Amino acid sequence: MTVVWFRRALRLADHAALTFAAGRGPVTPVWIWAPDEETPPALAGTAGLPGGAQRWWLSRSLPALDASLRERGSRLVLRHGPSAEALIDVARTVGADTVVWESDAMPHLDTRDAEVRRALEAAGLTVRVFGGRLIHEPEVVRTGGDQPYRVFTPFWKRVREVTDVPAPTPAPATLDAPDAWPASEPLDAFPLTAVQQDGVDWSGGMDAAWTPGEAGAQARLAAFVAGGLDGYSEGRDHPAEPYVSRLSPHLHFGEVSIRQAWHGVSDGPADDVAKFRAELGWREFAYHVLQSRPETIHAPMNAAFEAFPWRDDADGLAAWQRGLTGYPIVDAGMRELWATGWMHNRVRMIVASFLVKDLFVPWTVGAAWFADTLLDHDLASNTLGWQWVAGSGADAQPFFRIFNPVGQGERFDADGAYVRRWVPELAGLSDDVIHRPWEATPLDLAAAGVTLGETYPPPIVDHAARRLEALAALDQMREASKAQGTLKTGRM
């Protein structure tokens, strides 16, 4: 008899722990609500993980997993933490001798898992932990000097040298049940169903945009291969175009495995397949970096950035969060995030650059907002991405490269389709001014029904002026870092 602890592998196919358990005999699947265990100590005192958007996802994904289990003669047992106590109680109730799970490959969760393992083994249970979240565990991919990689390109080259990704395995056709099922708490016993920010329920758009669960993940992968993969390498930077997979929430919750995503695109155009797999590689890189530098969830990898003169701009932050900065591409991205729990990757870079380099708000503040509002929030990827934009992390974009929100909009949303969708009050403007409405003539503004300061805000900052301030702040940081002996140069 085996207890399978479901965590962020909410699927039945290509699930090594479940396959192992099914081969032994009766299986008891368990999911445990223990957010205090999932929040890194460095983030203690925050709202905790998972964030509000991801709680909504769990409220849909867990019933989908339970339905799939019931089709095979099983069911999902829901419990509150602490995890060790819940697992021991379930194992004793059903007479299990073994507990298995898939590793999360996160430093703080590895620490938690080690503690859980010791408690289970002390209770006389056997524990087996399986890989599956990554292509390779971090200890496998190392430099010639046996060090973790700090730059993506050589990391990805090494991964491709050592990678032979096995084909995914099918789900068990049936699952033997225990003689008697242990007690299970109802789903509404967990704070998953309401997604609130400032008293506003913002889950309606997510219901319309997403189908959480393993079946939804497979449908999403199939739709991407059929309609978005061909042209992906060029089209993926254009947010109004269909050339993105939108698999990231499903990957985060393990509703589709990394091997399923890798092999699922095999028959596509070679350049597009290579680019998509490289994006999977960037996710992999994020996990490897975090494993070697767990403190980077709250501290810059480049210690020089400890001296950067960040600002406390509550009004600017609020405008950014609400999509009211006066820069259409930034506002479109933040509104897409609020409405759907997701944002196009190119636009994530633009809005992050604006927060950090136009408003001088610390990247950790933006990372916390994404943690609460992104369905696909992943601690490793979120940390790597924000530190990349800030210029302080592994393989970072240099701080002096500052995205111009107007130029980015005109380059990647030339016809304004993305802005018109998410900032509809600007829809009547022509393509040549939709990304800079403050330069439109009074006649054009009137014809489009736009009144700056009333129907749409003017820019909250002057980007050109803030760029010069940011570069001056960078010089100030460098001087302070030289004095302290912490300055690092290059791409690390």
N, C-alpha and C positions, 0 to 999 in steps of 0.2 A: 504494500500500500504506500502511495506516494502523495505528498502534498506539493502542488505546483504553485509557487508564489508569483502571481502576475503583477508586474510593476509597470514598466514602459515597453512591454512587448505584448500588446493587447491584440494578439492574433493567434490563430491555430496552425497556419501553414508556416513551414520553415522556422519552427520554434524548437530548438534542440532539447530544451529542458522538458517540454511537453512530450515530444517524441520519445525521449528516454523514459519518462514516467509511464507513458502508455504501453511501452514494451515490458514493463514490470508487473502490470496488473491494474487494480483499481486506482483511480486518480481523484483527488479532491482539489479543484482549482480555488484559489483564494486571492482576493484583492483586499488590501489594507489601507485605510485612510490614516496617514501619519505625517501631515505636512511639516510638523516641527522637526522630524527626522530628515526631511528632504531639503530644508533650508540650511545652507552652509553657516557655520558659526559666525563668520565675518559679516553675514547679513542678518544676524539675529536682531529682533526688534523691528524688522520691516514687516510688510504685510505677509511675507512668507510665500513659499512656492507650494503648489502651482498658483499662478496668478488668476485673476478673475476670468479672463477669456478661456484659459485652459480648464478651469473648473466647469465652465459650460460644456467644453468638448467632452470631458469625462462623463458628464450627465447623459450624453448621447452614446459615447463609445462603450461604456460598461454594459448598458442593456443590449447593445449589438453583440458584444462578446458573449454575454449570457445566452442570447438567442442561438448563437452558433454552437455553443456547448450543449444546449438542450437538444438541438438537432442530432447530436451524437450520443444522447443518453446521459448527459452530464448537466452541470449547472455551475454558476459562479457564486461562491460564498463571500459575502461582504462583511468586513470587520473594521472596527476602530483599532488604532495602535494603543500601546507600543507594539511594534511588529513582532518582536521575539515572543512576547506573552501571547499574542494572538495566534502565532504559528504553533507554539507548543500546545495551546488549548485545542486547536483544531486537530493537530496530529494525535493527541491523546484520545480525543472523542472518536475519531474514525479508526484508531489503531494503526496509524502510519508509522513506519520506521525510517522514512527518508523524506527530506524536504529539498526541493530543487528550484532554481530560478535562473534567469538570464541576467548577466552582469549589466549594470548601468554605465560602467566605465567612467565614473566621476570620482574625483578624489574623496570628497566628503561622504559620498555614498559608499565607496569602498570601505571607509572607516566604519560607517554604520553597519555595513554588511558583515565586517569582521566581528563586530560586537554581537550581532545577531547569531552568527555562526557559532561563536563560543557558547552562547546561551543554549542554543539548540543541541550542541554536542554534549554539553554538561547535563542536558535532560535525556541523554541516551539516543539522540537522533543522528542519523547520517545526513550530511549535507553535500550536495553537488551543485557547483556553479558553472554555467555554460556561457560561452561567448555568443556573439550574434549581433550585437549592436553596431560593431565596427567591422571593416574589412580585415584589419589587423589590430591586435591589442598593442598599446603604446610601446611595450618592451620589445616588440618585434622589429620596428622600423627605427633604426638608429644611424647616426653618422658613422664614418669610418673610425672615429675616436670614441665610439660608444656613448655618444651624447644625443639628446633629443634635438630634432631639427628646429630651427628658428625662422627659416625661410621656406615658403611653400614650394617653389619650383624644384629645388633639389630633393625636398621631401617627396613630392609627387613622382619625380623620376625614380626614386628609390622604391616607392610603393609599387610602381608598375614593374620594376625589376623582380620583386619578390612575390608579386600577386598572381595567384591562380585562384580565382573566385569560384568556389564550387557551385554547382547548380542548386537552386533552392529545393527543399523537400516538401512533399505534400502534407496537408493536414491529416491527422488520424481519421479514418473513416468512422470509427466508433470509439467511445471511451467507457471503460468499465467504471461503474459507480461504487462507492462504499456501501456497506450493508445498511447504514443509516446516515443520513445527511446531518452535519452539524448545524447549529443555529446560524442564521444569516440575517444581518440587519437590512432593513429596507433602504432603498436608494435615497429616499428623502430624509434619512437620518444624517446624511452628509451635506455640508454646505456647498452644493454643486449647482443648484438649479437657477439661482438668481445671479445675474452678472450686473453689478451696480457700480457706478462711479458718480459721486455727488448726488445720490438718490435717483439717478436716471438708469433705467433698464436699457441696456444697449445690445441685447442678444438677438433682437429680431432680424437684423441683417445677416448675422451668422447662420441663423436657421435657414435663410434663403440661399446662402452661398455655399454651404458645406453639407456633406453627408459623412459624419464620423463613423468609424468602424472599419473592419477588415474588408467588407464588400465594397464600401465607398472608396477605400484606398485602391482596390483592384480596378474599379471602374475609372477612377481618376488616372491611374497609370495607363490603362487602355486608351482613354480619350487623348492623353498627351501623345502617345505613340502614333495614334491615328491622325491627330490634327495639329500638333504643335512641335513635334520633334524635327520634322523636315523644315529646316530654316532656323533651328534653335540657336546655332552659334552666332548668327547675325541678328536675329530678331529679338533675342532675350533681353536686350537693353532698352527696348521700346515698350513702355508700360501699357499702351493701349492695344498692343498686338497680342495674339494668343500664344506666343512662343515661350511659355513658362509651364513647368509641370504642375505647380501648385500641390506638389506631394509633401511639402515640408511639414505640415501638421501631422500627416499620416506617418511620416518617418519618425517624428519626435515621439509619438505615442506607440511606435512599433507596430502599427496596423499593417504596414508593409515593411519587409525587412530590407536591409541594405543589399542583400544578394538578389532579392526579387527586383529591386529597382535597377541594379546593375545589369542583370540578364534581360530584364523586360524591354530594354531599348536595343538589344543586340542587332536587330535586323534593320535599323535605321541607317541613314547616310553616315558614312564614316566620320566626317568632320563634326557633325552634330552629336553623334554618339560620344566621341572623344571629349567634346566640350561639356556635355552633360555629366559624364563620368568624372571630369575634373572638378565639377561643382560638388559632386559627392565626395571627392577628395578634399575639397576645402573644408567640408564638414568634418571629415576624418582628421584633418590637420588641427582643427580647433580642439578636438578631444585630446590629441597628443600634446598640444601646447599646454592645455589646462592641467593635464595629468602631471606635467613636470613643473608647472608654475601655478599652483592652486591659488596663490595670493592675488593673482591678476584679476580676479572677479571684483576686487575693490581697490587695487593699487596698480599704478602704471608699471608695466614691465621695464620701461626705461625710467630709472629713478630720477632723471633730470626733470621729468614732468611734475614731480612733487613741488617744484618751485614755480609752476605756471600760475599766473595771476587770474585764477578763475573768479567769476562774479556770481553773486546771488541776485538773479534777476527774476523775481517772482512774476512780474507782469509779462515779461518776454516768454517765460516758460509756459504760462497759461495760454498765451496766444498761440504758441507752437503746438501745445497739446490740443487745442480746439480747432486748429487749421485756420487761424485768423492772423497770419503774419503779414499779409499783403503781397506775398510772393506766391503766385498761383501754383507752381509745381510743388512747392512745399506744402501748401494748404491742401492740395488734392491728395497728396500722400497721407497726411495726417487724418484726413476725413475718410479715406479708404480704410485706414487702420481702424478707426472708430466704428465704421459701419460694418466691416466684415471680419475684423480680427486678423487681418493680413495686409501686407503692403509689398508691392513690387520691389525686387532687390535693388534695381538702379535707384529708385526713389528713396529707399532706405538710406542709401549713401548720401543722397542729396539732403534729406531732412536731418540726418545726423551731423553732416558738415555744417549746416546752418545753425544748429543748436550749439555746437562746440566752437565754431570759428567765426560766427557772426554775433552770437549772443554771449559767448564765453562762459556758458553754463557747463559745469563738469560733465564729462561723458558718463559718469556713474549715475547721474540723474536721468539722462536719456535711457540708459540701460535699464533702470528701474521701471520707467514708464513702459518700455517694450516688454519687460517681464510680466507686467500686469495685463497688457492689452493685446499681445501677440498670441495667436493660437499656436504658432510654431516656435514659441520662445524656447530656446535651448541654451542653457547656461554657458556651455562651451562656445557655441557659435555666436551668441549675443556678446559675450566678452571679447572674443577675437575681433568681431566686426566693429564694435565701438572703439576698441583700442587701435584698430587699423585706421579708422577715420581720424581719431585724435592724434595719430602719429606716435603713440607711446608704446605700441605693442609689437608682437612678432610680425615680421614682414610688413611693417606699417607703411601706410601712405604718409610721406613726409608732411609735417604740419604746414609747411609753406605752400603746399598744393591745396588751395581753397576752392571748393566748388562754387562757381557763380550760378545761383539759382535760375537766373534768366537764361544764361547760355546753355545750361543743362536742359532746361525746358524746351528751348528752341531747337536743340540738337536731337533730343530723344522723343519729343512730342511736338514735332514740327507743325502738324495740322491742328494741334490743340485738343485732340479727341479725348485724351486722358483728363485734362483740366475741365473740359466741358462736361464730362460725366460727373466728376466729383465736386466741382465748383460751379454749379449750374447758373449762378447769378452772373457769371461772365460768358455764358454760352453765346450771346449775341455779338461778341466782339470778333473782329476779323483775326485771321491767323497771325498777321504781322504784329499785333499788339496784345494778343491774349496773354502772353507771358510777361507783359510790361504795361498793364492797363493804365498806370499813371502817366504814360506817354501818349495815350489816345487823345484825340481832340475832343473838346466839349461836345461837338456835334455827334461824333462817333459814340461817345459815352451815353449821350441822351438817346440815340437811336437804339443802343443795346440795353437800355434800361438800367444803366450802371451809374450810381452816384457814389463816388469815392468818399469814404467816411460814413456812409449810411448803409448802402446795400453791400459794399465790400470795402475793407479797410485799405488805407494807403500803407506802404511798407513801414513796418515798425522800426526798421533801421535802414541806414544807407549802406548797401553792401560794399560799395567801393571804399567808403570811409572805414567801415569795420574791417575790411581786409587789411588796410594799412595799420590799423590798431592791432590786429592779430599778429602781423609780422613784427611790429614793435614789441609786443608782449613776448613773442618767441625770442627776440634778441635779449629781452630782460631776463627771461628764463635761462638762457644760455649763460649769461654773465653770472647769474646766481649759482648756476650749476658748476661753472668753472671754479668759483670761489669755494664751493663745497666739495669739489672733486668728483662729482657724480655725472658729468656730461658724457653721453655716449653719442657716437656719430654713425652715419651710414644706415644700412637697413638691418643691422643686427644679424 
